[in-house]
Structure formats: C-alpha cells, structure tokens
Amino acid sequence: MIVDQARYRDGQRLPCHDISETVNAIRSETAPEGGTPVSDFVWIGLKDPSPETFQHIVGDELRLHPLPIEDAVTGDQRAKIERYDETWFAVLKPLRYDDATSDIETGELMVFVGPTYVLTVRRGEASPLANLRQRLEGDPGTLRHGPWGVLHGILDTVVDEYLRIEDELQIDLEEIESAVFAEHSSVSSGDIYRLKREVLEFKRAAVPLTRPLSLLTSLSSPVGDDEVRLLFRDVADHLSQAIDNLESMDRLLTDVLSAHLAQVGVEQNRVAVQQNEDMRKISAWVAIAALPTMIAGIYGMNFTHMPELDASVELAGREIYYGYYVVIGLMLLACLTLYRLFKRSGWL
C-alpha cells in the first residue's frame, strides 16, 4: 500500500524508516530565526489504501481530518482543493491515453499538503507519479519549495499529460473528419460518438480543475512563496489552453456528426429512390408477362368447346385455321401496348 516514503531537506532525499518519528522530528526542529524550515518535509505515497490501513498508518500519524480521509479511501471525487485545519486537500483527475484503442482512462489522485508533509493517494492505474518522484529528486529545485513545490510538480505533470492527450485526440479528430468527407467513407456514427465521449470524459477531468488552480494563483492563495505562485499560474495557463482546445474539438465533433448523419440520410434516400425505381421496373415487366400468361392459361384449360379453336377460312381451296395466329398476335399487341404505356410513364 505504501509505495514510497522519504524525508526531504533542502531538496535532498533522506531516509524515513518510521513516519511518526520522522514527522515528530521535523515538527520539533526550528530554523535559526525560528519556525519550521519550509524545505524540510516528508513525502508519503500510497496506492489504493484500505480505510483501516489508511487511518492507522497515516491518518493518525499526520493528524488528518476525518472528512478528507473518507474522500481519499472512497474515491470518485470531483477535482477540487479544500482546507481542513492546517491541511490542504486536493483531488486531481489524471488521464491516460491508450494508443491501441484511442480510449482515455481516468484515474484519481488525492494530495494532502501540510506544513511538514505531503501525502499522495493514487487510485487506478492512470497516475502521473510513476517517475515524478525520481525526476524531482534529480532536479531538487522544486523540492526546495517544500510541500507546495511537490504539489506544483504533480499538477504540472497532470496538465502536461492533458496537453499530450489533447494532441492525440486532435489527430483522431482530423482522421475522422477526413474520412467523413472522403468519397468512400468508412466511418460510422458510432466512431464519431465514441470520440465525442472521450472528449467529454476529458472535459470532466480538466474543467473542474480550473477553480482549484485559480485559488492557488489568487491573492488569497495559501501558497506563501511568490515564485511558486507564478509556477502555479503557468500550470493554469496550460490548463486553459487544453480546455479551449477541448471546447473547439467538441463543437467540431458535433458539426462532423451532423454532417455524417446528413450524408447517411441522403444515401438512404438515394437507396430508397433506387429501390422504388427497381420495384417499378419489376412490376412493369411482371404485368407485361402476366397478360400473355393469362391468355395462354385460358387456352390451356383443355375444354372441348372454346371460342376460336375451330375458327377457319377457306383460301384457294384449302381450309386454314387462324385462331392460333390471332391469339399469338393479340398477345404480342397487348405486350407491346403495355410496354409503351410503362415506358411513357417512366416505369421502364
């Protein structure tokens, strides 16, 4: 459950074998001019802690308020930053982009910032802290700013990942847009709607973070170091850029979806018209074939006495039976008449 724990002084990592002893030692130390050195703190990292373990191992040792503890162990919180006594509690929504499926996975990261400690609680696999601690330890300038410097490093990493994922979504959007307006489109409405859902999930993670960042950069910011406040302002600018791009993508996806649905409607109408024309042609040929079939069926009923069966005329001393030829001629004349009528009406 405890991923890592360490004490930091002047940006340098020191061992932390016992959380309680380390925290008490930091609280008891004072700078030459008095007060606790801001650069001396302990950083504890947890992942998916249980309520009991969290309370006994960390909550009691750091004297945390029960409400943020409940939020940390329960999860599924909106991005925010709140104050509980001397502790500031931040909830972040880190994202991870899956290149294989173009899906966005949302994680959850809680950060407790106190005068002498930083506590990070990760939930899910989408977390920016995998290499953050090592990177900050390699460049201790941020760690020298104390717990607020660590929070800035976390926020900066989360928002930078937002910008990277936003670039990936932009590429997906351009591909879908090109495919929709291609001559032979292979994009379905489901593909467009799926990307729109990913953008919506992105917005749910990024947009609520605007208010906490504005608090950290305002005149009433709990951050006392002017330089750190400027760093938070830079993160806020990057977040605003990502949100503006998301809004543009969302609107463009709506337009692309509308255009695709219009194309589908036109194609369906074209198919319906084509099917209607085909049915007309089929019906016309069936009618043309039905008339001689009916006449032939009548004369195929094998009755002894039927009109025109024995019709004949004497010509040059020979008796010629003309009934058969009359019926064949009638069939041809009827078929030709029907064909011309269907041709004139546009059915053929």
C-alpha positions in Angstrom: 0.0 0.0 0.0 2.8 2.4 0.9 4.6 2.9 -2.5 7.4 5.1 -1.2 8.2 7.4 1.8 11.1 9.7 2.3 12.2 12.9 4.1 13.5 15.8 2.1 15.7 18.6 3.3 16.9 21.4 1.0 15.7 19.3 -1.9 17.8 16.2 -0.9 16.3 12.9 -0.1 16.8 11.4 3.4 15.7 8.1 4.8 12.3 7.8 6.5 12.1 4.5 8.4 9.2 5.5 10.7 6.6 8.0 9.7 5.7 9.0 13.2 9.3 9.6 14.3 10.2 11.5 11.2 7.2 13.8 11.3 7.7 14.5 15.0 11.4 15.2 14.4 10.5 17.7 11.6 8.0 19.4 13.8 10.4 19.8 16.7 13.2 21.3 14.5 13.4 25.0 14.1 15.4 27.3 11.8 17.9 29.7 13.2 15.5 32.6 13.0 12.7 30.4 14.4 10.0 28.4 12.8 9.9 25.1 10.8 12.0 25.1 7.7 9.7 25.0 4.7 12.0 22.8 2.7 12.1 20.1 5.4 9.2 17.7 4.9 8.2 14.1 4.5 6.6 12.7 1.3 4.5 9.6 1.6 3.0 7.8 -1.4 0.0 5.4 -1.1 -1.9 3.4 -3.7 -5.4 2.1 -3.3 -5.3 2.1 0.5 -8.0 0.4 2.6 -9.9 2.6 5.2 -8.4 0.8 8.2 -4.8 0.9 7.0 -5.1 4.5 5.9 -6.4 5.6 9.2 -4.0 3.7 11.4 -0.8 4.1 9.4 -1.2 7.6 8.0 -4.3 9.4 9.3 -3.4 9.2 13.0 0.3 10.0 12.4 -0.4 13.1 10.4 -3.4 14.1 12.4 -5.6 14.3 9.3 -9.2 15.5 9.4 -11.7 12.6 9.0 -13.6 14.1 6.0 -10.7 14.2 3.6 -9.7 10.7 4.8 -13.2 9.5 3.9 -12.9 11.1 0.4 -9.4 9.5 -0.1 -10.5 6.0 0.8 -13.9 6.2 -1.0 -12.7 7.9 -4.2 -14.9 9.0 -7.1 -14.5 12.7 -6.2 -14.7 15.8 -8.3 -11.5 17.8 -8.8 -11.1 20.3 -6.0 -8.9 21.8 -3.3 -10.2 22.3 0.2 -8.7 23.3 3.5 -9.1 21.3 6.7 -7.4 23.0 9.7 -3.7 23.2 8.7 -4.0 20.7 5.8 -5.0 21.4 2.2 -6.6 18.5 0.4 -6.5 18.4 -3.4 -8.3 15.9 -5.7 -6.9 15.6 -9.3 -8.1 13.5 -12.3 -5.1 12.3 -14.2 -5.7 10.7 -17.6 -4.0 8.0 -19.7 -4.4 7.6 -23.4 -4.4 4.1 -24.9 -2.8 4.3 -28.3 -4.2 0.9 -29.4 -7.9 1.7 -28.8 -7.8 5.6 -28.7 -9.6 5.4 -25.3 -9.0 7.6 -22.4 -8.7 6.1 -18.9 -9.4 8.3 -15.9 -7.6 7.8 -12.6 -7.8 9.7 -9.3 -5.1 11.3 -7.3 -5.5 12.8 -3.8 -2.8 15.1 -2.4 -2.7 16.1 1.3 -0.4 19.2 1.8 0.6 20.1 5.3 3.3 22.3 6.8 5.7 19.3 7.2 4.3 16.6 4.9 2.9 15.7 1.5 0.7 12.6 1.2 -0.3 11.3 -2.2 -3.0 8.7 -2.6 -3.4 7.1 -6.0 -6.5 5.2 -7.2 -6.5 3.4 -10.5 -3.7 2.9 -13.0 -3.8 6.3 -14.7 -1.3 8.1 -12.5 1.5 10.6 -13.2 3.6 9.7 -10.2 5.4 6.7 -11.7 8.6 8.7 -12.4 7.7 12.0 -10.9 9.5 11.5 -7.6 12.7 10.3 -9.3 12.5 13.3 -11.7 12.1 15.8 -8.9 14.9 14.2 -6.9 17.1 14.6 -9.9 16.3 18.3 -10.1 15.8 19.3 -6.4 14.9 22.9 -7.2 11.2 22.1 -6.9 11.7 20.1 -3.7 13.3 23.1 -2.1 10.0 24.9 -2.2 8.6 22.3 0.2 5.2 20.6 0.1 3.7 23.3 -2.3 6.6 22.6 -4.6 5.7 18.9 -4.7 2.0 19.8 -5.4 3.2 22.1 -8.3 5.2 19.2 -9.7 2.2 16.9 -9.6 -0.2 19.5 -11.1 2.4 20.4 -13.8 2.7 16.7 -14.7 -1.0 16.1 -14.8 -1.7 19.2 -17.0 1.2 18.4 -19.3 -0.3 14.9 -19.9 -3.6 16.7 -20.6 -1.9 18.6 -23.4 -0.3 15.5 -24.8 -3.6 13.6 -24.8 -5.3 16.6 -26.4 -2.8 16.4 -29.3 -3.7 12.7 -29.7 -7.4 13.5 -29.7 -6.8 16.2 -32.3 -5.1 13.6 -34.6 -8.1 11.2 -34.1 -10.5 14.1 -34.9 -8.6 15.0 -38.1 -8.7 11.4 -39.3 -12.4 11.1 -38.7 -13.1 14.4 -40.3 -11.1 13.4 -43.4 -12.9 10.0 -43.5 -16.3 11.5 -43.2 -15.9 13.8 -46.2 -14.0 11.2 -48.3 -15.5 9.8 -51.5 -16.0 6.4 -49.9 -16.5 7.0 -46.2 -15.9 4.1 -43.8 -16.7 6.0 -40.7 -19.8 5.1 -38.7 -21.8 7.3 -36.4 -20.6 5.1 -33.5 -16.9 6.1 -34.3 -17.7 9.8 -34.1 -19.9 9.4 -31.0 -17.1 7.3 -29.3 -14.6 10.1 -29.8 -17.1 12.6 -28.6 -17.5 10.6 -25.4 -13.7 10.6 -24.9 -13.7 14.4 -25.3 -16.5 14.6 -22.7 -14.5 12.4 -20.3 -11.5 14.6 -20.8 -13.6 17.7 -20.0 -15.0 16.2 -16.9 -11.4 15.7 -15.6 -9.9 19.0 -16.8 -12.7 21.7 -16.4 -13.3 21.3 -12.6 -9.5 21.8 -12.1 -9.8 25.4 -13.2 -11.2 26.6 -9.9 -8.6 25.0 -7.6 -5.8 26.4 -9.8 -7.4 29.9 -9.7 -7.4 29.6 -5.9 -3.7 28.8 -5.8 -2.8 31.8 -8.0 -5.1 34.3 -6.4 -4.2 36.9 -3.8 -5.8 34.7 -1.1 -3.7 31.8 -2.2 -2.4 29.6 0.7 1.0 29.5 -1.1 3.2 32.0 0.6 6.1 31.8 -1.9 5.6 34.3 -4.8 7.8 32.1 -7.1 5.7 29.0 -6.5 2.5 31.0 -7.2 4.0 32.0 -10.6 4.6 28.4 -11.3 1.0 27.6 -10.5 0.0 30.4 -12.8 1.9 28.8 -15.6 0.1 25.5 -15.0 -3.2 27.4 -15.0 -2.4 28.8 -18.4 -1.6 25.4 -19.8 -4.9 24.1 -18.4 -6.8 26.9 -20.0 -5.2 26.2 -23.4 -6.2 22.5 -23.1 -9.8 23.4 -22.1 -10.1 25.8 -25.0 -8.9 23.2 -27.5 -11.4 20.7 -26.0 -14.3 23.1 -26.4 -13.3 23.6 -30.1 -13.0 19.8 -30.6 -16.4 19.2 -29.0 -18.1 21.8 -31.3 -16.3 20.4 -34.4 -17.3 16.8 -33.5 -20.9 18.0 -33.2 -20.7 19.5 -36.7 -19.0 16.4 -38.1 -21.6 14.1 -36.6 -24.4 16.3 -38.1 -22.7 16.2 -41.5 -22.3 12.5 -41.3 -25.9 12.0 -40.3 -27.0 14.2 -43.2 -24.8 12.1 -45.6 -26.4 9.0 -44.2 -29.9 10.5 -44.8 -29.0 11.4 -48.4 -27.6 8.0 -49.0 -30.7 6.3 -47.5 -33.0 8.5 -49.7 -30.9 7.6 -52.8 -31.2 3.9 -52.0 -34.9 4.2 -51.3 -35.4 6.0 -54.7 -33.3 3.4 -56.5 -35.3 0.6 -54.8 -38.5 2.3 -55.8 -37.4 2.6 -59.4 -36.3 -1.1 -59.4 -39.7 -2.1 -58.0 -41.5 -0.1 -60.7 -39.4 -1.9 -63.4 -40.1 -5.3 -61.9 -43.8 -4.5 -61.6 -44.0 -3.4 -65.2 -42.2 -6.5 -66.6 -44.4 -8.7 -64.4 -47.6 -7.0 -65.8 -46.3 -7.4 -69.3 -45.6 -11.1 -68.7 -48.8 -11.7 -66.9 -51.1 -10.8 -69.8 -49.9 -13.3 -72.3 -49.6 -15.9 -69.5 -53.3 -15.3 -68.7 -54.4 -15.7 -72.3 -52.2 -18.8 -72.7 -53.7 -20.2 -69.4 -57.2 -19.7 -70.7 -56.5 -21.6 -73.9 -54.7 -24.3 -71.9 -57.7 -25.3 -69.9 -58.5 -28.2 -72.3 -62.2 -27.5 -72.7 -63.7 -29.1 -75.8 -65.7 -26.1 -76.8 -63.8 -22.8 -76.7 -64.2 -19.8 -78.9 -61.8 -19.5 -81.9 -60.5 -23.1 -81.5 -62.2 -24.2 -84.8 -62.2 -20.7 -86.5 -61.1 -21.2 -90.1 -61.3 -19.7 -93.5 -61.3 -21.3 -96.9 -58.5 -19.9 -99.1 -57.5 -21.3 -102.5 -59.5 -24.5 -101.9 -57.8 -25.0 -98.6 -59.3 -24.6 -95.1 -56.9 -22.5 -92.9 -57.4 -22.4 -89.2 -56.4 -18.9 -88.0 -57.4 -19.0 -84.3 -53.9 -19.7 -83.1 -52.4 -16.9 -85.0 -55.0 -14.4 -83.9 -54.3 -15.3 -80.2 -50.5 -15.0 -80.7 -50.9 -11.7 -82.4 -53.2 -10.5 -79.6 -50.6 -11.4 -77.0 -47.8 -9.5 -78.9 -50.1 -6.5 -79.4 -51.1 -6.4 -75.7 -47.4 -6.8 -74.6 -46.3 -4.0 -77.0 -49.1 -1.7 -75.8 -48.3 -2.3 -72.1 -44.5 -1.7 -72.8 -45.2 1.6 -74.5 -47.5 2.7 -71.7 -45.0 1.8 -69.0 -42.2 3.5 -71.0 -44.2 6.7 -71.3 -44.9 6.8 -67.6 -41.3 6.3 -66.7 -41.6 2.8 -65.1 -39.3 1.4 -67.8 
